[in-house]
Amino acid sequence: MICAVNYLNLENEKRMKNISDTLSELAAVLDEAADIGIIKAYSLIGGLAVSTRGRPRATNDIDFMILSSTTDLKPLKKYFDQKKYDCVLFKGDAHDPLPGVLRIYSEERLEIADIIPTNSKWQDEMVMASEKVEFGGNHSVPVLLAEDLIILKLKAGGTQDILDVEMLLQTNKQLDENRLMIMASRSGTKKSLEKIRKKLTAK
């Protein structure tokens, strides 16, 4: 188990505590959902996951990927509803790479978390391979491996995603190269990975 609290270097201690507490609360609900079979497993992705696997960066986003027997998020939404969470289910359209997103809101109607289902076998395997990380001593949360986080970020392809990939490649000197290349091939991101590595080598 890795202790990640030192890597959550947010703007101030109060902010870090708030995010850590919220993360712990949501992870506890997801643990319960897994225990009763609503989902099979889950993992932290996004900015907080990047902070645990590389250099910290300020973020208020909490993003989870879940593995279940279906991409239908309605059963999980119903469970969060029962826990008195304010949440909305957004369904992806035919051109959307995501089958849907369950968004959790605070009492002030601020977005605090997104939960998305896996939509491929390689994503399923990433979630199952996640490693538990302790956040602030409150709760242990599964987090994607650095290799898998790199691939997921490459697949997303946004400006911040690419910056995250560069940082993760630079700060993780003992990556599992075999896993990284296999996942890059399976996800269709091999050329993008090679391009970024070539850029970093040229610096």
C-alpha positions as CSV (number, residue, x, y, z in Angstrom):
1,M,0.0,0.0,0.0
2,I,1.3,3.5,-0.9
3,C,0.7,6.5,1.3
4,A,-0.3,9.3,-1.0
5,V,-1.1,12.1,1.4
6,N,2.3,13.8,0.9
7,Y,1.6,14.0,-2.8
8,L,-1.7,15.8,-2.5
9,N,0.0,19.1,-2.3
10,L,-3.1,21.3,-2.8
11,E,-3.3,25.0,-2.2
12,N,-3.8,24.8,1.5
13,E,-4.4,22.2,4.3
14,K,-8.1,22.9,4.6
15,R,-8.7,22.3,0.9
16,M,-6.7,19.1,1.0
17,K,-8.7,17.9,4.0
18,N,-12.0,18.7,2.3
19,I,-11.1,16.8,-0.9
20,S,-9.6,13.9,1.1
21,D,-12.8,13.7,3.2
22,T,-15.0,13.8,0.2
23,L,-12.9,11.2,-1.6
24,S,-13.1,8.9,1.4
25,E,-16.9,9.3,1.7
26,L,-17.5,8.5,-2.0
27,A,-15.0,5.6,-1.9
28,A,-16.9,4.1,1.1
29,V,-20.1,4.2,-0.9
30,L,-18.4,2.5,-3.8
31,D,-17.0,-0.1,-1.5
32,E,-20.5,-0.9,-0.3
33,A,-21.8,-1.0,-3.8
34,A,-19.1,-3.5,-4.7
35,D,-19.9,-5.6,-1.6
36,I,-23.6,-6.0,-2.6
37,G,-22.8,-6.6,-6.3
38,I,-23.9,-3.3,-7.9
39,I,-20.4,-2.9,-9.2
40,K,-17.5,-5.3,-9.4
41,A,-14.7,-2.9,-8.7
42,Y,-13.6,0.7,-9.1
43,S,-10.6,2.9,-9.4
44,L,-9.6,6.5,-9.0
45,I,-8.5,8.2,-12.2
46,G,-8.0,11.8,-13.3
47,G,-6.1,14.6,-11.5
48,L,-5.9,13.1,-8.0
49,A,-4.7,9.8,-9.5
50,V,-2.0,11.7,-11.4
51,S,-0.9,13.4,-8.2
52,T,-0.3,10.1,-6.5
53,R,1.7,8.7,-9.4
54,G,3.8,11.8,-10.2
55,R,4.1,15.4,-9.2
56,P,1.2,16.9,-7.4
57,R,-1.0,19.4,-9.2
58,A,-4.0,21.4,-7.8
59,T,-7.3,19.8,-8.7
60,N,-10.8,19.8,-7.3
61,D,-11.9,16.9,-9.5
62,I,-12.6,13.4,-8.2
63,D,-13.0,10.9,-11.0
64,F,-13.7,7.2,-10.7
65,M,-13.9,4.4,-13.2
66,I,-16.1,1.5,-12.3
67,L,-16.2,-2.1,-13.6
68,S,-19.7,-3.7,-13.6
69,S,-21.6,-6.3,-15.5
70,T,-23.3,-3.6,-17.6
71,T,-22.6,0.0,-18.7
72,D,-26.0,1.0,-17.2
73,L,-25.4,3.4,-14.4
74,K,-29.0,3.5,-13.2
75,P,-28.5,0.9,-10.4
76,L,-25.5,2.8,-9.0
77,K,-27.4,6.1,-9.3
78,K,-30.3,4.6,-7.3
79,Y,-27.8,3.5,-4.6
80,F,-26.3,7.0,-4.3
81,D,-29.8,8.4,-4.2
82,Q,-30.6,6.1,-1.3
83,K,-27.5,7.5,0.4
84,K,-28.9,11.0,0.0
85,Y,-26.4,12.2,-2.6
86,D,-27.4,14.7,-5.2
87,C,-26.5,13.1,-8.5
88,V,-27.4,13.2,-12.2
89,L,-27.0,10.6,-14.9
90,F,-25.7,11.8,-18.2
91,K,-26.0,9.4,-21.1
92,G,-23.4,9.5,-23.9
93,D,-24.7,9.8,-27.5
94,A,-23.7,7.7,-30.5
95,H,-20.6,9.8,-31.0
96,D,-19.5,10.0,-27.4
97,P,-16.6,7.6,-26.4
98,L,-18.1,7.4,-22.9
99,P,-21.3,5.3,-22.4
100,G,-22.4,7.7,-19.7
101,V,-21.4,9.6,-16.6
102,L,-22.8,9.7,-13.1
103,R,-22.1,13.2,-11.7
104,I,-22.2,13.8,-8.0
105,Y,-22.9,17.3,-6.7
106,S,-22.4,19.1,-3.4
107,E,-25.1,20.7,-1.4
108,E,-24.2,24.0,-3.2
109,R,-24.7,22.3,-6.5
110,L,-21.0,22.2,-7.3
111,E,-19.6,19.3,-9.2
112,I,-17.6,17.1,-6.9
113,A,-17.1,13.8,-8.7
114,D,-17.7,12.0,-12.0
115,I,-18.2,8.2,-12.1
116,I,-17.8,6.5,-15.5
117,P,-18.1,2.8,-16.5
118,T,-15.4,0.9,-18.4
119,N,-16.2,0.3,-22.0
120,S,-13.5,-2.1,-23.1
121,K,-11.7,-5.2,-21.9
122,W,-8.4,-3.4,-21.5
123,Q,-10.1,-0.8,-19.2
124,D,-11.6,-3.7,-17.2
125,E,-8.2,-5.1,-16.6
126,M,-6.8,-1.7,-15.6
127,V,-9.5,-1.3,-12.9
128,M,-8.8,-4.8,-11.6
129,A,-5.0,-4.1,-11.4
130,S,-5.4,-0.9,-9.4
131,E,-3.4,-0.5,-6.3
132,K,-4.8,0.8,-3.0
133,V,-3.6,4.2,-1.8
134,E,-4.2,5.8,1.6
135,F,-5.4,9.3,1.5
136,G,-4.9,11.2,4.7
137,G,-5.3,8.1,6.8
138,N,-9.1,8.2,6.2
139,H,-9.7,5.6,3.6
140,S,-7.7,3.4,1.2
141,V,-8.8,4.0,-2.4
142,P,-7.8,1.9,-5.5
143,V,-5.8,4.0,-7.9
144,L,-4.8,3.1,-11.5
145,L,-1.2,2.0,-12.0
146,A,1.1,4.7,-13.5
147,E,1.3,2.7,-16.7
148,D,-2.4,2.4,-17.1
149,L,-3.0,6.0,-16.1
150,I,-0.6,7.1,-18.9
151,I,-2.7,5.0,-21.4
152,L,-6.0,6.4,-20.2
153,K,-4.7,9.9,-20.5
154,L,-3.4,9.3,-24.0
155,K,-6.7,7.9,-25.0
156,A,-8.5,11.1,-23.7
157,G,-6.0,13.2,-25.6
158,G,-6.8,16.7,-24.2
159,T,-4.2,19.3,-23.6
160,Q,-4.0,18.7,-19.8
161,D,-4.1,14.9,-20.5
162,I,-1.0,15.2,-22.6
163,L,0.8,17.3,-20.1
164,D,0.0,14.7,-17.5
165,V,1.4,12.0,-19.7
166,E,4.6,13.9,-20.1
167,M,4.9,14.4,-16.4
168,L,4.2,10.8,-15.6
169,L,6.8,9.5,-18.1
170,Q,9.4,11.9,-16.6
171,T,8.7,11.1,-13.0
172,N,8.2,7.3,-13.1
173,K,11.6,5.9,-14.0
174,Q,10.8,2.3,-13.4
175,L,7.7,1.8,-15.5
176,D,6.7,-1.7,-16.5
177,E,7.6,-1.3,-20.2
178,N,6.0,-4.6,-21.2
179,R,2.6,-3.6,-19.7
180,L,2.8,-0.1,-21.0
181,M,3.4,-1.2,-24.6
182,I,0.8,-4.0,-24.5
183,M,-1.8,-1.5,-23.2
184,A,-0.8,1.1,-25.8
185,S,-1.3,-1.4,-28.5
186,R,-4.6,-2.6,-27.2
187,S,-5.9,0.9,-26.7
188,G,-4.7,2.3,-30.0
189,T,-2.4,4.8,-28.4
190,K,1.0,3.4,-29.4
191,K,1.8,6.0,-32.0
192,S,0.8,8.8,-29.6
193,L,3.0,7.3,-26.8
194,E,6.0,7.0,-29.2
195,K,5.5,10.6,-30.4
196,I,5.5,12.0,-26.8
197,R,8.6,9.9,-25.9
198,K,10.4,11.2,-28.9
199,K,9.6,14.8,-27.9
200,L,10.8,14.2,-24.4
201,T,14.1,12.6,-25.6
202,A,14.8,15.6,-27.8
203,K,14.6,18.1,-25.0
